[in-house]
Amino acid sequence: MGKILNAEAVRGAMEKRGFSPAQLSRSIDVSRAAVSKWLKGKDFPRPDKLLKLGMLLGLGFKQLVIEKPDSMEPVIAFRRKGKRKTTPEHVERAKHMGTLLTGLVPFIPFDDFTCPPTLREPKNEYGYLQKIARSIREGLRVAQNVPVSFRDLIDRFVSLHTVIIPVFWGDKEHHENALHIYLPESKTTWVYLNLDSNIHDFNFWMAHELGHVHAPDLHDDEAEDFADAFAQALLFPEDCAQRAYVTVGEVKGRGARINSIRDLARRFDISPTTVNYALQEYAREHRLEAVDAGDAIHAATTNFNKESSSVTAILFPLGQPSPKEYIAAAREEFKTAFFDALQKYMRQADVSTGFLETILQLPLLDVKGILEELR
């Protein structure tokens, strides 16, 4: 974090206590030029001078200092599990992971001279999102009324120089199902995806993270809302919503409508919630009567998810993979350069199990196996 003096608070306290700049500088035993630089944000007092300034003006640290994020520190975005809260500890842990990933950057085989394209002015607006989704589908050569496949999404990530890191973070114990880390200095993006998730949610999280990659300048709630809306528009765009509106609208009864929505969700490998939300947005945009399932869709989605296979089960039908099988699947299925870069980094640096535990957030036993496989 960078720090600057809260000039407004300092000037207000100086006026209240009758200090001129010259008097203040003499009292703190610094030059008037030094005080001027502090107030203009061009310099920051040493700890002893800051303490003296606060005592003279009757200002505490939080009143006296404005902390500014370092423009080069990792930018973090979480896809949380359920209603779990993100704590400062989660954020600091993720930023530390990003700092360690910096060591792998020289070994990522991306073009050093150009940056992947991003959206000029991303906004959470229906028509805009539909236009973007249509453009991306055309680039992937995927028709507007068919599912976007797992591999389509992977290809898009690769084209945007995104490093995907598939991990086993369980279905309950971990705070997030996906983690997005952007390193401003190298302009590299790293996306962790939890394989211990059902395939429908996993596809949505992949599309959600893709939204972050396309709009790196958005932050916090604005970024999350945009990424959610982007994912829905990409996976079940207006063409699909239009057809679904007719299909679901012809069905009578809440239960029958839910079943119709579930059928569409199965066909597109997405959650019934995504289909339901698309129906809501389509009707709202075109000022039509609502045909969605309302809040009843949440219980239906919970039951729907119980029937779904996890990505782990799909990729590794014979059970938990060995380190060799895991690394091979990461390279082949996710087209990631992560383990190749890690292997090259290990040949240059003395990588410990602690380093790997931190950047992968995996149990020590698993980490030891991966480390041995890469040596």
C-alpha positions as CSV (number, residue, x, y, z in Angstrom):
1,M,0.0,0.0,0.0
2,G,1.2,3.6,-0.8
3,K,0.6,6.3,1.7
4,I,0.0,10.1,1.4
5,L,-0.8,12.7,3.9
6,N,-4.5,13.7,4.3
7,A,-3.9,17.3,3.2
8,E,-7.5,18.3,3.8
9,A,-7.4,17.1,7.4
10,V,-4.0,18.6,8.1
11,R,-4.9,22.0,6.7
12,G,-8.2,22.0,8.7
13,A,-6.3,21.2,11.9
14,M,-3.6,23.8,11.2
15,E,-6.3,26.5,10.8
16,K,-8.1,25.3,14.0
17,R,-4.9,25.4,16.0
18,G,-3.5,28.6,14.5
19,F,-0.5,27.0,12.7
20,S,1.0,28.7,9.7
21,P,3.1,26.5,7.4
22,A,6.2,28.2,8.7
23,Q,5.3,27.7,12.3
24,L,4.4,24.0,11.7
25,S,7.7,23.4,9.9
26,R,9.7,24.9,12.8
27,S,7.7,22.9,15.4
28,I,8.5,19.6,13.6
29,D,12.0,20.7,12.7
30,V,11.7,20.3,8.9
31,S,11.9,22.8,6.1
32,R,8.8,24.6,4.7
33,A,9.5,22.9,1.4
34,A,9.2,19.5,3.1
35,V,5.8,20.4,4.5
36,S,4.7,21.7,1.1
37,K,5.7,18.4,-0.5
38,W,3.7,16.4,2.1
39,L,0.6,18.5,1.5
40,K,0.9,18.1,-2.3
41,G,1.3,14.3,-2.0
42,K,4.9,14.4,-3.4
43,D,6.5,13.1,-0.3
44,F,5.6,11.4,3.0
45,P,6.9,12.2,6.5
46,R,9.3,9.8,8.2
47,P,7.7,7.9,11.2
48,D,9.1,10.3,13.8
49,K,8.0,13.4,12.0
50,L,4.5,11.8,11.3
51,L,4.1,11.1,15.0
52,K,5.1,14.6,15.9
53,L,2.8,16.1,13.3
54,G,-0.1,14.1,14.7
55,M,0.6,15.1,18.2
56,L,0.8,18.8,17.3
57,L,-2.4,18.8,15.3
58,G,-4.4,16.3,17.5
59,L,-4.9,13.9,14.6
60,G,-4.7,10.1,14.9
61,F,-3.0,7.9,12.3
62,K,-6.3,7.1,10.4
63,Q,-7.1,10.9,10.3
64,L,-3.6,11.8,9.2
65,V,-2.9,9.2,6.6
66,I,-4.6,8.1,3.4
67,E,-3.5,4.6,2.2
68,K,-3.5,4.2,-1.6
69,P,-3.3,0.8,-3.2
70,D,-0.1,0.0,-5.0
71,S,-0.8,0.2,-8.7
72,M,1.5,-2.8,-9.2
73,E,0.1,-5.1,-6.5
74,P,-2.0,-8.1,-7.7
75,V,-5.6,-7.5,-8.4
76,I,-7.9,-10.1,-6.9
77,A,-11.4,-11.4,-7.7
78,F,-13.1,-14.4,-6.0
79,R,-15.9,-16.6,-7.1
80,R,-17.1,-17.5,-3.6
81,K,-18.9,-20.6,-2.5
82,G,-22.5,-19.9,-1.6
83,K,-22.9,-17.0,0.8
84,R,-19.4,-17.2,2.3
85,K,-17.9,-13.9,3.1
86,T,-14.5,-12.7,1.8
87,T,-12.3,-11.7,4.7
88,P,-9.1,-9.5,4.7
89,E,-7.2,-12.7,5.3
90,H,-8.6,-14.2,2.1
91,V,-7.5,-11.1,0.1
92,E,-4.0,-11.0,1.6
93,R,-3.5,-14.7,1.0
94,A,-4.6,-14.3,-2.7
95,K,-2.3,-11.3,-3.1
96,H,0.6,-13.3,-1.7
97,M,-0.2,-16.0,-4.2
98,G,0.0,-13.4,-6.9
99,T,3.3,-12.1,-5.7
100,L,4.8,-15.6,-5.8
101,L,3.3,-16.2,-9.3
102,T,5.4,-13.3,-10.5
103,G,8.5,-15.6,-10.5
104,L,6.8,-17.8,-13.2
105,V,6.0,-15.0,-15.6
106,P,9.3,-15.2,-17.6
107,F,8.6,-18.8,-18.4
108,I,5.0,-18.3,-19.7
109,P,5.2,-18.6,-23.5
110,F,3.2,-15.5,-24.4
111,D,4.0,-12.7,-26.8
112,D,5.9,-10.1,-24.9
113,F,5.2,-7.3,-27.3
114,T,1.4,-7.1,-27.4
115,C,-1.5,-7.2,-24.9
116,P,-4.7,-9.3,-25.4
117,P,-7.7,-7.2,-26.4
118,T,-10.0,-6.0,-23.7
119,L,-13.4,-4.2,-23.7
120,R,-13.1,-0.5,-24.2
121,E,-16.0,0.5,-21.9
122,P,-17.5,-2.6,-20.3
123,K,-21.0,-2.0,-18.8
124,N,-23.7,-4.1,-17.3
125,E,-26.4,-3.3,-19.9
126,Y,-28.5,-5.8,-21.7
127,G,-28.0,-4.7,-25.3
128,Y,-24.3,-4.1,-24.9
129,L,-23.8,-7.6,-23.3
130,Q,-25.7,-9.3,-26.0
131,K,-23.7,-7.6,-28.7
132,I,-20.4,-8.7,-26.9
133,A,-21.7,-12.3,-26.5
134,R,-22.7,-12.4,-30.2
135,S,-19.2,-11.2,-31.2
136,I,-17.4,-13.7,-29.0
137,R,-19.6,-16.6,-30.3
138,E,-18.8,-15.6,-33.8
139,G,-15.1,-15.6,-33.0
140,L,-15.4,-19.1,-31.6
141,R,-17.6,-20.1,-34.6
142,V,-20.4,-21.2,-32.3
143,A,-23.9,-20.5,-33.5
144,Q,-26.1,-18.2,-31.3
145,N,-28.6,-21.0,-30.5
146,V,-26.3,-23.8,-29.4
147,P,-24.3,-24.5,-26.3
148,V,-20.8,-23.0,-25.7
149,S,-18.7,-26.0,-24.9
150,F,-16.0,-26.4,-22.2
151,R,-13.3,-26.5,-24.9
152,D,-14.7,-23.3,-26.6
153,L,-14.2,-21.5,-23.3
154,I,-10.7,-22.9,-22.9
155,D,-9.8,-21.7,-26.4
156,R,-11.0,-18.2,-25.6
157,F,-8.9,-18.1,-22.4
158,V,-5.8,-19.3,-24.4
159,S,-6.4,-16.6,-27.1
160,L,-6.4,-14.0,-24.3
161,H,-3.1,-15.2,-22.8
162,T,-4.8,-16.4,-19.6
163,V,-3.0,-19.0,-17.5
164,I,-5.6,-21.5,-16.2
165,I,-4.7,-23.4,-13.0
166,P,-7.1,-26.3,-12.3
167,V,-7.1,-27.3,-8.6
168,F,-8.8,-29.6,-6.2
169,W,-10.3,-27.4,-3.6
170,G,-13.1,-29.6,-2.4
171,D,-16.9,-29.0,-2.4
172,K,-17.1,-27.4,1.1
173,E,-13.9,-26.5,3.0
174,H,-12.4,-23.9,0.7
175,H,-13.7,-20.3,0.6
176,E,-13.9,-20.0,-3.2
177,N,-14.6,-22.0,-6.3
178,A,-12.6,-19.7,-8.6
179,L,-9.9,-17.2,-8.1
180,H,-8.8,-14.5,-10.6
181,I,-5.3,-12.9,-10.2
182,Y,-4.2,-10.1,-12.5
183,L,-0.5,-9.0,-12.3
184,P,-0.4,-5.4,-13.6
185,E,3.3,-5.2,-14.0
186,S,3.5,-8.1,-16.4
187,K,-0.1,-7.7,-17.6
188,T,-0.7,-11.5,-17.0
189,T,-3.9,-13.1,-15.9
190,W,-4.0,-16.3,-13.8
191,V,-7.3,-18.1,-13.2
192,Y,-7.7,-20.9,-10.6
193,L,-10.7,-23.2,-11.2
194,N,-12.0,-25.7,-8.7
195,L,-12.4,-29.1,-10.3
196,D,-14.5,-30.4,-7.3
197,S,-17.6,-28.6,-8.7
198,N,-20.5,-29.8,-10.8
199,I,-20.1,-29.3,-14.5
200,H,-23.0,-26.8,-14.8
201,D,-21.6,-24.4,-12.2
202,F,-18.1,-25.0,-13.5
203,N,-19.1,-23.8,-17.0
204,F,-20.7,-20.7,-15.5
205,W,-17.6,-19.9,-13.4
206,M,-15.4,-20.3,-16.4
207,A,-17.5,-17.8,-18.4
208,H,-17.7,-15.5,-15.3
209,E,-13.9,-15.5,-15.1
210,L,-13.7,-14.8,-18.8
211,G,-15.8,-11.7,-18.1
212,H,-13.1,-10.6,-15.7
213,V,-10.4,-11.2,-18.3
214,H,-12.3,-9.0,-20.8
215,A,-12.8,-6.2,-18.3
216,P,-9.7,-6.0,-16.1
217,D,-10.3,-2.3,-15.2
218,L,-13.5,-3.1,-13.3
219,H,-13.2,-3.9,-9.6
220,D,-15.2,-5.1,-6.6
221,D,-19.0,-5.4,-6.9
222,E,-19.0,-3.7,-10.3
223,A,-16.6,-6.3,-11.6
224,E,-18.6,-9.2,-10.1
225,D,-21.9,-8.0,-11.4
226,F,-20.5,-7.5,-14.9
227,A,-18.9,-10.9,-14.9
228,D,-22.1,-12.6,-13.9
229,A,-24.2,-10.8,-16.5
230,F,-21.5,-11.5,-19.1
231,A,-21.5,-15.2,-18.3
232,Q,-25.3,-15.5,-18.6
233,A,-25.3,-13.6,-21.9
234,L,-22.5,-15.8,-23.4
235,L,-23.9,-19.2,-22.2
236,F,-27.6,-18.5,-22.9
237,P,-27.9,-15.4,-25.2
238,E,-30.9,-13.6,-26.4
239,D,-31.6,-16.0,-29.3
240,C,-31.8,-18.9,-26.8
241,A,-33.9,-16.8,-24.4
242,Q,-36.3,-15.8,-27.1
243,R,-37.0,-19.5,-28.0
244,A,-37.1,-20.4,-24.3
245,Y,-39.6,-17.7,-23.6
246,V,-42.0,-19.3,-26.1
247,T,-41.3,-22.8,-25.0
248,V,-41.7,-22.1,-21.3
249,G,-44.6,-19.7,-21.8
250,E,-46.6,-22.5,-23.5
251,V,-46.4,-24.6,-20.4
252,K,-49.0,-24.2,-17.7
253,G,-48.2,-24.6,-14.0
254,R,-45.1,-23.6,-11.9
255,G,-43.9,-27.2,-11.6
256,A,-44.2,-27.9,-15.4
257,R,-42.3,-24.6,-16.1
258,I,-39.5,-25.6,-13.8
259,N,-39.2,-28.9,-15.6
260,S,-39.1,-27.1,-18.9
261,I,-36.3,-24.9,-17.6
262,R,-34.4,-27.9,-16.3
263,D,-34.6,-29.5,-19.7
264,L,-33.1,-26.4,-21.3
265,A,-30.4,-26.3,-18.6
266,R,-29.4,-29.9,-19.3
267,R,-29.2,-29.2,-23.1
268,F,-26.9,-26.3,-22.6
269,D,-24.8,-27.7,-19.7
270,I,-25.7,-24.8,-17.5
271,S,-27.7,-24.2,-14.3
272,P,-31.5,-23.8,-14.3
273,T,-30.8,-20.5,-12.5
274,T,-28.9,-19.2,-15.5
275,V,-31.8,-20.1,-17.8
276,N,-34.3,-18.5,-15.4
277,Y,-32.3,-15.3,-15.2
278,A,-32.1,-15.1,-19.0
279,L,-35.9,-15.4,-19.2
280,Q,-36.3,-12.6,-16.6
281,E,-33.9,-10.3,-18.4
282,Y,-35.4,-11.0,-21.8
283,A,-39.0,-10.3,-20.6
284,R,-37.8,-7.1,-18.8
285,E,-35.9,-5.9,-21.9
286,H,-38.8,-6.4,-24.2
287,R,-41.5,-5.5,-21.7
288,L,-43.2,-8.8,-21.9
289,E,-45.1,-10.8,-19.3
290,A,-42.8,-12.9,-17.0
291,V,-42.8,-16.6,-17.7
292,D,-39.8,-17.6,-15.4
293,A,-40.1,-19.8,-12.3
294,G,-39.4,-17.0,-9.8
295,D,-37.8,-17.9,-6.5
296,A,-38.9,-21.6,-6.8
297,I,-36.0,-22.1,-9.2
298,H,-33.5,-22.1,-6.3
299,A,-34.8,-25.3,-4.7
300,A,-35.1,-26.8,-8.1
301,T,-31.5,-25.9,-8.9
302,T,-30.3,-27.5,-5.7
303,N,-31.9,-30.8,-6.6
304,F,-30.7,-30.4,-10.2
305,N,-27.1,-30.0,-9.0
306,K,-27.3,-33.3,-6.9
307,E,-27.9,-35.1,-10.2
308,S,-24.8,-33.5,-11.8
309,S,-21.4,-35.0,-12.1
310,S,-18.4,-33.1,-10.8
311,V,-15.7,-32.1,-13.3
312,T,-13.3,-34.3,-11.3
313,A,-15.5,-37.3,-11.9
314,I,-15.8,-36.5,-15.6
315,L,-12.0,-36.0,-16.1
316,F,-11.0,-38.9,-13.8
317,P,-13.7,-41.5,-13.9
318,L,-11.4,-44.1,-12.2
319,G,-11.0,-42.0,-9.1
320,Q,-8.6,-39.4,-7.7
321,P,-5.7,-38.9,-10.2
322,S,-2.0,-39.4,-9.6
323,P,0.2,-36.3,-9.8
324,K,1.2,-37.5,-13.3
325,E,-2.4,-37.8,-14.4
326,Y,-3.4,-34.5,-12.9
327,I,-0.6,-32.6,-14.6
328,A,-1.3,-34.3,-18.0
329,A,-5.0,-33.4,-17.8
330,A,-4.1,-29.8,-16.9
331,R,-1.9,-29.6,-20.0
332,E,-4.2,-31.5,-22.4
333,E,-7.7,-30.5,-21.3
334,F,-7.0,-26.9,-20.1
335,K,-4.1,-26.1,-22.5
336,T,-2.3,-24.4,-19.6
337,A,1.3,-23.5,-19.6
338,F,1.3,-23.4,-15.8
339,F,3.1,-26.6,-15.1
340,D,5.6,-26.2,-17.9
341,A,6.4,-22.7,-16.5
342,L,6.6,-24.1,-12.9
343,Q,9.0,-26.8,-14.1
344,K,11.3,-24.3,-15.8
345,Y,11.2,-22.1,-12.7
346,M,12.1,-25.0,-10.5
347,R,15.2,-25.6,-12.5
348,Q,16.4,-22.1,-11.8
349,A,15.1,-21.5,-8.2
350,D,15.1,-23.7,-5.1
351,V,11.4,-24.3,-4.9
352,S,10.1,-25.7,-1.6
353,T,7.0,-27.6,-0.8
354,G,5.9,-24.4,1.0
355,F,6.1,-22.4,-2.2
356,L,3.9,-24.9,-4.0
357,E,1.5,-25.3,-1.1
358,T,1.0,-21.5,-1.2
359,I,0.4,-21.1,-4.9
360,L,-1.8,-24.2,-5.3
361,Q,-3.5,-24.2,-1.9
362,L,-3.4,-28.0,-1.8
363,P,-2.6,-30.4,1.0
364,L,1.1,-31.1,1.7
365,L,0.9,-34.8,0.5
366,D,-0.5,-33.7,-2.9
367,V,2.1,-31.0,-3.2
368,K,5.0,-33.4,-2.6
369,G,3.7,-35.7,-5.3
370,I,3.5,-32.9,-7.8
371,L,6.9,-31.6,-6.9
372,E,8.4,-35.0,-7.4
373,E,6.7,-35.4,-10.8
374,L,8.1,-32.1,-12.0
375,R,11.7,-32.6,-10.9
